[in-house]
Amino acid sequence: MEYIKDPLLGDYYLVVDEYNYSVYKTIMPDSGKPYDSCIGHFGRLGGALQKIADNSMKGRSYDSIKQYISEYESILNKFQEKFL
């Protein structure tokens, strides 16, 4: 298995094997002991990056759907420019 860790991904990283791209997020709980949580497994790199963008949007509030979509598209565009 290979790992893809990049500052642009933030707390997320990819584990690549011959079958898929697995997305993980490193979580730092109040206990101070970090752990990794599997977000999902994807057959294509693009699907994995979309899930990272989607998941990174959660846990925040937005004033409008327009703001949400704009932020989401901004994240995807950064990925497209750097990775795809």
Secondary structure, 3 states (H helix, E strand, C coil): CEEECCHHHCCEEEEECCCCEEEEEEECCCCCCCEEEEEEEECCHHHHHHHHHHHHCCCCCCCCHHHHHHHHHHHHHHHHHHHC
